[in-house]
């Protein structure tokens, strides 16, 4: 790129033609060269491999609205995608690693559980988003909780369960999750012939009969919010049965999974007692999906410090965050470390920001930013915002 | 008020000027000095210090083949005239270290002039007839340790005060390697709990120090009593010991934990028949016992990948 102008300087004696040729180069040749280095040509996660690590790929807008309209992308990132007028995810090692494993997986074996861990802001949730996109393209049934902390730390409502003694429902959150589930899987549910195996009786008049469509169960939960939690339990049970019988493949993706094992939630009973997450009615269903005792499925979970109270955010390692019960529940799982940007990833990110005209091209900017942000993607994003 | 002060200062000024004038005039007669103690005689001449005739240093007359052991037979502080060595000791700025004469530094430090190699050799030769040969079986340190595993350490003190007793001589230190004691898994664990920080994990030594009795004999007996008592107590199994639960365990025993059970139910065979099962158990124990860090988690992850037949980390 830089050799070509020199060539022209040397042989073009006429200064006027020199300027014009240089202008031509800056407008035409420069962007294509840059795009090659940090943009991935392949936007389909099925075809990406480790050679693409560090490059950005564009997620199509219809897919974004399907998969992440109800959450799944962190808020600050979502704002940035709006500014950039496109949703680009970086292809990173942890997600490619897990996708690689899923590609070569023997689905007749017990479910493998991947646990993404890493410091705050290193891109665990976006790695999960990449994997969820892969799962969508690969035809997995997605059971995706965008942020479990929202249920356990900031519930919209809580009410005692009528069907299970001593349990608490968080029906509003669950109903909105059902909408999310419906959004993500509407295409698949239409195509695949997924039927319920049992009859579920809700009230005297309402019931979901056996061999009805799975979508009916979801719709019932959305329309009758009172039964949302029970619907989810039934739905998760059905999904497990269907996967076991080989009618569908399931990808369980839960962000902030350790919140299921952190004793202090902010959900309270009517007597203002703190509810243990295991006494939230839907917990049981999701925990059952993260056990190994079924097949045709993969679970990708994130353990995150932010999902627990601030006073206990002392370590980001999975054994600490999951606690004894959580570790024993998942064991044997595959811990996958998410690190900050490598040099290549950092440069690629800065190039992307420059291409989007998000930062000014200043000399020495990259070195300084890499030191100040300590290659933490979230910090880098914050630092670049006012530049 | 201010006016008053000014007046004062003017007065002071005039007064000091007057004084100056009176003292500066040299022609005026001086004040007479009141001399109460009239001394007319001259001060007595200072007495000259008496000089003693000293013999020249003995070191100058010493023959080179003399028997040094006879010159310096026992421990003694340094004497410059007796030691025929040009030793210097101390520090002088811009000059060489002070010589041996009148040098307190040399007298302060202990010397070993009575223990020169020929003297030691002569003394050893004299003592040899009272000794027996060193047993051949104890030729190496390992053999010594094998046959005499118990080590006791006492200190003897000698000095020349009215009492020859030193209270520090009573302290007895007893040391033994834990591996020399016939203990099983349970007894060893209990022994370690009973002795507490007297056991050193790195060297495997149990050290018992006794200083509560007045003589070293009594203290030694007490040490032996303690060792015997702890040894037999550690072999005792109390009825409440069977109630030890997983929470009371001081280390992570994989076979007793949920991890082993879930692995067995996952593969539906006993854990010792699972491929990579042993590796996995080691990885989990390592993770639990040594705490989690990037290294232990990576080992754990790698073994789980092998166990489940997943592709390796890229």
Interface residues (C-beta under 8 A of the other chain):
Chain A: X50 X93 X96 X97 X100 X101 X104 X105 X106 X109 X110 X112 X117 X292 X293 X317 X318 X319 X320 X328 X331 X332 X333 X334 X335 X336 X337
Chain B: X257 X258 X259 X262 X263 X265 X266 X280 X284 X287 X288 X292 X293 X294 X297 X298 X300 X301 X304 X305 X307 X308 X309 X310 X311 X313 X314
